[in-house]
């Protein structure tokens, strides 16, 4: 570096000091000025990256912050059961730990006994000589044939005599064939393994726990409360609204009992009429004592058709007291087709959720099997 270059660098440093760009300490070295500028750029880039990460992570943090509020009702519902079953688990834990060595010893003893018994049976089957058994059976057979061949003879001077055929001893043939080993010990051990003592112990403990819960009034009431709560939760689930494009809704006067005409054809027996639940509209929410309109669809699963306005062939829905609440909206529903019913009845007076049951029937003939249809009416 020559003298002119040094003079130019010094002039540039003085100008930067006068402009306020760097401090007098940094003006003594151009390298220090460059390092200071690079540090400022890196600091600004780091701030931009931090700001970007904050914007990206903020929605995730907001979603995670809502999880404790959503999980709190579930934890509150499970806390009574935890308070009930925690003492039971604490009491059953030491007992199960005490039973484990006993079950282990019993299993080991049973396995050893089965192995010994199987080995003894296999040894007996391998060493047993069945020739003697065959010889005894042949002797018994020969004696039986001799007794069967005895015949009486005429009396002689010395008295009565019985002639018998001369016994001829059959030659004894010694068999050299031995029975093969049947593997009785292996079969017994395999049967013992299939018993699976662990499965039986688990089932026994499970049945004992169920009996214990049913025998305790507090646990039984808690179980009933949980079942009722689950049932109410299921009943309050809203079903999507069903669109009915081609059905003409009758007027308000159709809620009154319909007038039926006599059938112009031979009516089949009542057991020819059958129905099955197909679908329904969402449960209604109305004011107290207001008129409720609710749509139900039933499939004709019988062998006879439904005729609107014909006595003994019209399908309808009735309330618990027998009042007619709905009739089929179409003139005829053939077997296998779906018929629509618009139930109209008065809402209860008290606020809350009320279940209004509906029963299928054939007007003029009798009731059909109950399908468990009910409208969960919420009174505001």
C-alpha positions in Angstrom: 0.0 0.0 0.0 1.5 3.3 -1.0 1.1 6.7 0.5 -1.7 7.9 -1.8 -3.9 4.9 -0.9 -3.4 5.5 2.8 -4.3 9.2 2.4 -7.6 8.3 0.5 -8.6 5.7 3.2 -8.0 8.3 5.9 -10.1 10.9 4.1 -12.9 8.4 3.7 -12.9 7.6 7.4 -13.0 11.3 8.3 -15.9 11.8 6.0 -17.8 8.9 7.6 -17.2 10.4 11.1 -18.5 13.8 10.0 -21.6 12.1 8.5 -22.3 10.2 11.7 -22.0 6.8 10.1 -19.3 5.3 12.4 -17.7 6.3 15.7 -14.2 7.8 16.1 -13.0 4.5 17.5 -14.2 2.6 14.4 -12.9 5.3 12.1 -9.3 4.3 12.8 -9.8 1.1 10.8 -11.8 0.5 7.6 -12.1 -3.2 8.5 -13.9 -2.3 11.7 -16.4 -0.2 9.7 -17.2 -3.1 7.4 -17.6 -5.5 10.3 -20.0 -3.1 12.0 -22.2 -2.8 8.9 -22.3 -6.6 8.4 -23.4 -7.0 12.1 -26.2 -4.5 11.5 -27.4 -6.4 8.4 -27.3 -9.8 10.2 -29.3 -8.3 13.2 -32.0 -7.0 10.9 -32.2 -10.3 9.0 -32.5 -12.1 12.4 -35.3 -9.8 13.5 -37.2 -10.5 10.2 -36.8 -14.3 10.7 -38.0 -14.1 14.3 -41.0 -12.0 13.2 -41.9 -14.5 10.5 -41.6 -17.5 12.8 -43.8 -15.7 15.4 -46.6 -15.1 12.8 -46.4 -18.8 11.7 -46.4 -20.3 15.2 -49.2 -18.0 16.6 -52.2 -19.9 15.0 -50.8 -23.2 16.3 -50.4 -21.7 19.8 -53.9 -20.4 19.7 -55.3 -23.9 18.7 -53.3 -25.6 21.4 -54.5 -23.1 24.0 -58.1 -24.2 23.2 -57.3 -27.9 23.9 -57.4 -27.6 27.8 -60.8 -26.0 27.6 -62.2 -28.7 25.3 -60.7 -31.5 27.4 -61.8 -30.2 30.8 -65.4 -31.6 30.5 -64.0 -35.0 29.7 -61.7 -34.9 32.6 -64.5 -33.8 34.9 -66.7 -36.7 33.7 -63.9 -39.2 34.2 -62.8 -37.9 37.6 -65.7 -39.7 39.6 -64.7 -43.0 38.0 -61.1 -42.4 38.8 -62.0 -41.7 42.4 -64.0 -44.9 42.6 -61.7 -47.3 40.8 -58.4 -45.9 42.2 -58.9 -47.5 45.7 -60.0 -50.7 44.0 -56.9 -50.8 41.9 -54.7 -50.0 44.9 -56.3 -52.9 46.8 -56.1 -55.3 43.9 -52.5 -54.5 43.0 -50.9 -56.2 46.1 -53.2 -59.2 45.8 -52.3 -59.7 42.2 -48.6 -59.4 43.0 -49.1 -62.0 45.7 -50.9 -64.4 43.3 -48.3 -64.1 40.6 -45.6 -66.4 42.3 -48.4 -68.8 43.3 -49.6 -69.1 39.7 -46.1 -69.4 38.5 -45.4 -72.3 40.9 -48.6 -74.0 40.0 -47.9 -73.7 36.3 -44.4 -75.1 36.8 -45.7 -78.0 38.9 -48.5 -78.7 36.4 -46.0 -78.7 33.5 -43.6 -81.0 35.4 -46.4 -83.5 36.3 -47.8 -83.5 32.8 -44.3 -84.2 31.4 -43.7 -87.0 33.9 -47.2 -88.6 33.2 -46.7 -88.3 29.5 -43.2 -89.9 29.7 -44.6 -92.7 31.9 -47.5 -93.4 29.5 -45.2 -93.4 26.5 -42.7 -95.8 28.2 -45.6 -98.1 29.2 -47.0 -98.2 25.7 -43.5 -98.8 24.3 -42.5 -101.7 26.7 -45.9 -103.4 27.0 -45.8 -106.9 25.4 -49.3 -107.6 24.0 -48.5 -111.2 23.1 -49.7 -112.4 26.6 -52.9 -110.5 26.1 -53.4 -112.1 22.8 -52.7 -115.6 24.2 -55.2 -115.1 27.0 -57.9 -114.1 24.5 -57.2 -117.1 22.3 -57.5 -119.5 25.4 -60.8 -117.9 26.3 -62.0 -118.2 22.8 -61.1 -121.9 22.7 -62.8 -122.6 26.0 -66.0 -120.8 24.8 -66.0 -122.9 21.6 -65.6 -126.1 23.6 -68.5 -125.3 25.9 -70.7 -124.5 22.9 -69.8 -127.9 21.2 -70.7 -130.1 24.1 -73.4 -132.8 23.3 -75.2 -135.2 25.6 -74.7 -139.1 25.0 -76.8 -142.2 25.9 -76.6 -143.5 29.4 -74.0 -146.3 30.0 -73.6 -148.9 32.6 -71.4 -146.7 34.7 -73.7 -143.8 34.6 -74.3 -140.8 32.5 -71.5 -139.6 30.4 -70.8 -136.5 28.4 -68.7 -136.7 25.4 -66.5 -133.7 24.6 -64.3 -133.1 21.6 -60.6 -133.6 22.2 -59.0 -130.3 22.9 -56.2 -129.5 20.4 -53.9 -126.8 21.6 -53.2 -124.2 19.0 -49.6 -123.4 18.5 -48.4 -120.2 20.2 -47.1 -117.8 17.7 -45.1 -115.0 19.2 -45.7 -111.7 17.6 -42.7 -109.6 16.9 -44.6 -106.5 16.0 -44.7 -103.8 18.7 -47.0 -100.9 18.8 -45.4 -97.6 17.9 -45.1 -94.8 20.4 -48.3 -92.7 20.3 -46.8 -89.6 21.9 -49.2 -89.5 24.8 -47.0 -87.1 26.8 -46.8 -84.6 24.0 -50.6 -84.8 23.5 -51.3 -84.2 27.2 -48.8 -81.3 27.3 -50.4 -79.7 24.2 -53.8 -80.0 25.8 -52.5 -78.3 28.9 -51.1 -75.4 26.9 -54.4 -74.9 25.1 -56.1 -74.3 28.5 -54.3 -70.9 28.8 -54.5 -70.2 32.5 -53.8 -66.5 31.9 -57.0 -66.1 29.9 -59.1 -67.9 32.5 -57.5 -65.7 35.2 -58.3 -62.5 33.3 -61.9 -63.6 32.6 -62.4 -64.5 36.3 -61.1 -61.1 37.4 -63.2 -59.3 34.9 -66.4 -61.1 36.0 -65.5 -60.4 39.6 -65.1 -56.7 38.9 -68.5 -56.6 37.2 -70.1 -58.4 40.1 -68.4 -56.0 42.5 -69.7 -52.9 40.6 -73.2 -54.3 40.4 -73.2 -55.2 44.1 -72.2 -51.7 45.2 -75.1 -49.2 45.2 -72.8 -46.2 44.6 -71.0 -47.7 41.6 -74.4 -48.9 40.3 -75.9 -45.4 40.5 -72.8 -44.0 38.8 -73.1 -46.5 36.0 -76.8 -45.7 35.5 -76.0 -42.0 35.5 -73.3 -42.5 32.8 -75.7 -44.6 30.7 -78.4 -41.9 30.9 -75.9 -39.2 30.1 -74.7 -41.1 27.0 -78.3 -41.7 25.9 -79.2 -38.0 26.2 -76.0 -37.1 24.3 -76.9 -39.4 21.5 -80.5 -38.2 21.4 -79.4 -34.5 21.1 -77.3 -35.2 18.0 -79.0 -33.3 15.2 -79.8 -35.2 12.0 -79.4 -33.3 8.8 -82.6 -31.9 7.4 -84.2 -34.2 4.7 -85.4 -32.5 1.6 -88.7 -33.9 0.2 -89.1 -32.5 -3.3 -92.2 -34.2 -4.6 -94.5 -34.5 -1.6 -97.5 -32.3 -1.1 -98.0 -31.5 2.5 -101.6 -31.7 3.7 -103.3 -28.8 5.5 -103.7 -28.4 9.2 -107.1 -30.1 9.1 -105.4 -33.4 8.3 -104.4 -33.7 12.0 -107.9 -34.7 12.7 -108.9 -38.3 12.3 -109.3 -39.1 8.6 -112.5 -40.4 7.1 -112.1 -43.9 5.7 -114.1 -45.5 2.9 -115.0 -49.2 2.8 -112.6 -51.4 0.9 -113.7 -52.5 -2.6 -111.5 -55.6 -2.5 -110.7 -58.5 -0.2 -108.4 -57.4 2.6 -105.5 -59.6 3.6 -104.9 -60.6 7.2 -103.2 -58.2 9.5 -99.9 -60.1 9.5 -99.6 -59.3 5.8 -98.9 -55.6 6.8 -95.3 -54.9 8.0 -93.2 -51.7 8.2 -89.6 -50.8 8.9 -88.1 -47.4 9.9 -86.3 -45.7 6.9 -85.4 -42.1 7.9 -86.7 -39.0 9.7 -86.3 -35.3 9.8 -84.3 -33.4 12.5 -85.8 -33.2 15.9 -88.0 -30.0 16.3 -87.6 -27.1 18.6 -90.8 -25.2 19.3 -92.5 -23.0 21.8 -94.7 -24.4 24.6 -98.1 -25.8 23.5 -97.3 -25.1 19.9 -98.2 -27.4 17.0 -95.3 -29.7 16.1 -94.8 -31.0 12.5 -92.3 -33.8 12.1 -91.6 -36.0 9.1 -91.0 -39.8 9.3 -90.4 -42.3 6.4 -91.4 -46.0 6.7 -90.7 -48.8 4.2 -93.4 -51.2 3.4 -91.9 -54.6 4.2 -95.1 -56.6 4.1 -96.9 -58.4 1.3 -99.9 -56.0 1.1 -99.9 -52.4 -0.2 -101.0 -49.4 1.8 -104.1 -47.4 0.5 -104.8 -43.9 1.8 -108.4 -43.4 2.8 -109.3 -47.1 2.7 -110.5 -48.7 6.0 -108.3 -51.7 6.8 -105.5 -50.7 4.4 -104.4 -47.2 5.4 -101.1 -46.9 7.3 -100.9 -44.3 10.0 -99.0 -43.2 13.1 -100.7 -42.9 16.5 -99.7 -41.3 19.8 -99.6 -43.2 23.1 -103.2 -42.5 23.9 -104.3 -43.8 20.4 -104.8 -40.4 18.9 -104.0 -40.4 15.2 -100.9 -38.2 14.5 -100.1 -38.9 10.8 -101.3 -40.9 7.8 -99.5 -41.8 4.6 -99.1 -38.8 2.3 -99.3 -40.8 -1.0 -102.4 -42.6 -2.3 -100.6 -46.0 -2.5 -97.4 -47.5 -1.1 -96.5 -50.8 -2.7 -94.5 -53.5 -0.9 -90.8 -52.5 -0.9 -91.6 -48.8 -1.4 -91.2 -45.9 1.1 -94.2 -44.1 2.5 -93.9 -40.6 4.1 -95.8 -39.5 7.2 -96.2 -35.9 8.6 -96.9 -36.2 12.3 -98.8 -33.3 13.8 -99.3 -33.0 17.6 -99.3 -30.4 20.4 -95.9 -29.7 22.1 -95.7 -30.2 25.9 -96.1 -27.2 28.1 -93.0 -27.6 30.2 -89.6 -26.4 28.9 -86.8 -28.9 28.1 -86.5 -32.0 25.9 -89.6 -34.3 25.7 -89.8 -37.7 23.9 -93.1 -38.2 22.0 -93.5 -41.8 20.9 -95.3 -42.8 17.7 -96.8 -46.2 17.0 -97.5 -47.6 13.4 -100.9 -49.2 12.7 -103.3 -50.0 10.0 -106.5 -48.0 10.5 -109.5 -50.3 11.0 -107.4 -53.4 11.5 -104.9 -53.0 14.4 -101.5 -52.0 15.5 -98.2 -53.1 13.8 -95.1 -54.1 15.7 -93.6 -51.2 17.6 -90.6 -49.7 15.7 -89.4 -47.5 18.6 -90.1 -44.2 16.8 -90.1 -41.1 18.9 -89.7 -37.3 18.3 -87.4 -35.5 20.7 -89.2 -32.2 21.0 -87.3 -29.3 22.6 -89.6 -26.7 24.2 -88.1 -23.3 24.5 
